[in-house]
Amino acid sequence: MWILVVVLLVALMVPITAILLDSPLGRSMARRLEPDGGAAGTGGGGGVRQLERRLEVLETDLEELNRSVAGMREELQFVQRLLEDPTRKNRPS
């Protein structure tokens, strides 16, 4: 019985892990785990390179958030139109 539970648990963890890794949160975590490519050991320029990299990450995250907000705005407008006049579709033009 325990073997069946373990197999089911592993089988369910695979898609959950894939969903989490493909999400914006997973991508953000992956970017943070990437090595700097030796930028930290170059002396005074390392701090500037790290700041540039963080700025690029923040800009990418901001673009993703803007796209997400725009999509939600369109969905909200669609739902509001449906709620305002649900019989509009049945009217003759």
C-alpha positions in Angstrom: 0.0 0.0 0.0 2.8 2.4 0.9 4.5 1.7 -2.5 1.3 2.8 -4.3 1.2 6.0 -2.2 4.8 6.8 -3.0 4.3 6.1 -6.7 1.2 8.4 -6.8 3.0 11.1 -4.9 6.0 11.0 -7.3 3.6 10.9 -10.3 1.8 14.0 -9.0 4.9 15.9 -8.2 6.2 15.8 -11.7 3.5 18.0 -13.3 3.4 20.3 -10.2 7.1 20.8 -10.5 6.8 21.5 -14.2 4.1 24.1 -13.7 6.1 25.8 -11.0 9.3 25.9 -13.0 7.5 27.3 -16.0 5.8 30.1 -14.0 7.1 33.6 -13.7 8.1 32.8 -10.2 10.2 29.8 -11.3 11.9 31.8 -14.0 12.7 34.5 -11.5 14.2 32.0 -9.2 16.2 30.4 -12.0 17.6 33.8 -13.0 18.7 34.5 -9.4 20.5 31.1 -9.3 22.4 31.6 -12.5 26.1 32.4 -12.0 27.3 35.9 -12.8 29.9 34.7 -15.2 32.8 35.9 -13.0 31.6 39.4 -12.8 31.9 39.5 -9.0 35.6 38.8 -9.0 36.6 41.6 -11.3 37.1 44.2 -8.6 35.3 47.6 -8.7 33.3 46.8 -11.9 31.7 43.8 -10.4 29.3 45.8 -8.4 28.2 47.8 -11.4 27.7 44.6 -13.4 25.6 43.1 -10.7 23.5 46.2 -10.6 23.1 46.1 -14.3 22.1 42.5 -14.2 19.5 43.2 -11.4 18.1 46.1 -13.4 17.7 43.8 -16.5 15.9 41.2 -14.3 13.6 43.9 -12.8 12.8 45.3 -16.3 12.0 41.8 -17.6 9.7 41.2 -14.6 8.1 44.5 -15.1 7.4 43.7 -18.7 5.8 40.4 -17.8 3.7 42.1 -15.1 2.5 44.8 -17.6 1.5 42.0 -20.1 -0.4 40.2 -17.4 -2.2 43.3 -16.2 -3.1 44.2 -19.8 -4.6 40.7 -20.2 -6.5 41.0 -17.0 -7.8 44.4 -18.0 -9.1 43.0 -21.3 -10.8 40.1 -19.5 -12.4 42.5 -17.0 -13.8 44.7 -19.7 -15.2 41.7 -21.5 -16.9 40.5 -18.3 -18.2 44.0 -17.5 -19.7 44.2 -21.0 -21.4 40.8 -20.5 -22.8 41.9 -17.1 -24.0 45.3 -18.3 -26.1 43.9 -21.2 -26.3 40.1 -21.5 -29.1 40.3 -24.1 -27.1 42.5 -26.5 -26.0 39.4 -28.5 -29.6 38.4 -29.2 -30.7 41.8 -30.6 -31.0 42.2 -34.4 -28.4 44.4 -35.9 
